[in-house]
Amino acid sequence: MADEVAAAIVLEHAADVDSRELIEHCRPRLAYFAIPRYVEFVPELPLTENGKVRKTVLRERGITPGTWDREAAGVQLNRSTT
């Protein structure tokens, strides 16, 4: 089984974006395999003392009840859709 891409996104102040809009934004800009399957909007990212994202914390958290799943939502991608 291939690894799936997950995106943890911090929105700017009053930004109003939903997960489907994000995927549609990504389609012409990313290779199909780089488009996230999982999307979660978070208030902040876990950072190290140096300001780098602590990716291990995000990986350990995994999929939560608030995570949107592209496949469960019926949004399909293939090489010809990007």
N, C-alpha and C positions, 0 to 999 in steps of 0.2 A: 504494500500500500504506500502510495506517495505521500509525502508531507503536504499538508494543506496550509495555505497562506491565511493568516489571521491579522487583522488590522485593529489596533487600539487607537482611537482617534480622539483628540482633544479639540473641541470646537472653539472658535473665537467667540467672544462675548455673546452676541445675540444671533449667531449663525443658525440657520434652520435648514438642515440637510438630513435626508433620510438615507438609509442603507442602499436602497435601489438607485437613488440619484447618484450616490457615490460610485456604484458599480458602472452605471452608464457613463459617468465621467471617465472612469478608468479604461473602458473598452477601446477607444481609439488611441490611448496613450501608453498602454502596457501590453506586453505579450499575454496571451490568454492564460498561461500558467502562472503569471504574476498577479493576476486579479484576485483579490481576497475572496475566500469562501466565507470566512467568518468576519463580522464587523461588530465592534462594540465601541460605543461612545463613552469615554471616561472623563471624569473631572480633571485628572492629572495623570502624568506618567511617573512611574517610580524612577527616581534618579539616583546616581551615585553622588559622592561628595564633589566630584569634578563636573557634574552636570550631564553625564552620559546616561542614556536610557538603560535601565537594568532589565535587559531582555529575559534573563533567567526568571525573574519575578513574574513577568507576563506569561512565560511558558508554564511555570508552575501553577499559576492561577487557572490556566486552561479555559475551557468553554464554560461560561456561567449562564444562569437563566436569562440574563440580559443580552446575551450574544445573539446577533442575527445570523442565520445560516442561509447562504445564497441558494444552496441546493434544496433545502427544506421549503424555501419560498418559491421554488419553481423556476428560478433564473438559471438558465443553462448557457454554458459557453462552449465554444469549440474553436478550432483554428480559423474558420471562415467568418466568425462573428466579430473579430477584432480588426 
